[in-house]
Amino acid sequence: MSPLPGYLVLSSFLFAIGLAGALIRRNAILVLVGIELMLNAANLNFIAFWRFSEHPEALTGILFVIFSIAVAAAEAAVGLALVISIYRHYKTTNLDQVNRLQG
Amino acid sequence: MSFSFSLIAAVTAAAAVAAVGMRNLVHCVLALTLAFAGLAAAYLQLGAQFVGFVQILVYVGAVAILIVFAILLTRGSESANTPMLSKGWISGVLIAVLVLGVLIYALASSSALPRGIPPAPDIAVRQVGDALMRRFVLPLEIVGLLLTAALIGGVIIAMQEPKKPAASPEQGRAQRGPTDPTTHSHP
């Protein structure tokens, strides 16, 4: 069993990769992919801290992650529906061209 | 640092990099699925069996398929020579590197991390279900309501728009009329 910092470093790396993907990619679907990676990094943190906590029988980390996964699934469904709706309006998923709110 | 953890971490990190860095969108989603599977393996290694299998069911099973279908439905917009990165990508990379640096610095300078390894908790799925049905039953109901709302909202947002949004006045009168249209089909 590996100690806690290994999991935390992996989780930090996944979060940074997800953040970079959400910030630099043009395609709206890949921005959602980056957001999913960030949510998964947070889930890995919860599970790692639960495993190395003093009272793992309280189950708080596991239940938080279960609710987080449910909320992330709802977010993915609504987000992809929005992407499809944007594609139907603009005929593109390129976020640099969807700039009607830019003022 | 055990060998299995190093393997899982390397595969997951490489798949995450590929998921946001490749040009072909379908390849991106395949790499993302591999990253989700690697995270499920990490959960299993940490002793959270239920969360590991939920991760496989929800992410590898459902979310990846959903993203593939979204790519399928929006495929016509991209071409081979469109730039992959957005205009301000340098600042995006800088922000991500900065966030990673701050997180690693906070980790390295933290004194709250436990030194030893506690014994592996023996958590059965029965206990998780027990907690969901007793202590966390109100959040469970709220999540059910949220999923229903997300389902209805997703369907409404992605629903096909009518071809003629402005209906003609004759159609409007016919729809508002008191007679049932099915009675006309059987004279």
Interface residues (C-beta under 8 A of the other chain):
Chain A: M1 S2 P3 L4 P5 G6 Y7 L8 V9 L10 S12 F13 L14 F15 A16 I17 G18 L19 A20 G21 L23 I24 R25 R26 N27 I29 L30 L32 V33 G34 E36 L37 N40 N43 L44 I47 A48 W50 R51 F52 S53 E54 P56 E57 L59 G61 I62 L63 V65 I66 F67 I69 A70 V71 A72 A73 A74 E75 A76 A77 V78 L80 A81 L82 V83 I84 S85 Y87 R88 K91 T92 T93 N94 L95 D96
Chain B: M1 S2 F5 A9 T12 A13 A16 V17 A19 V20 G21 L25 C28 V29 L32 A35 F36 L39 A42 Y43 Q45 L46 G47 A48 F50 V51 V54 Q55 V58 Y59 A62 V63 L66 I67 F69 A70 I71 L73 T74 G76 S77 E78 T82 P83 M84 L85 S86 K87 G88 W89 S91 G92 V93 I95 A96 V97 V99 L100 L103 I104 L107 L113 P114 I117 P118 A120 P121 I123 Q127 V128 A131 L132 F136 P139 V143 L146 L147 A149 A150 L151 G153 G154 V155 I157 A158 E161
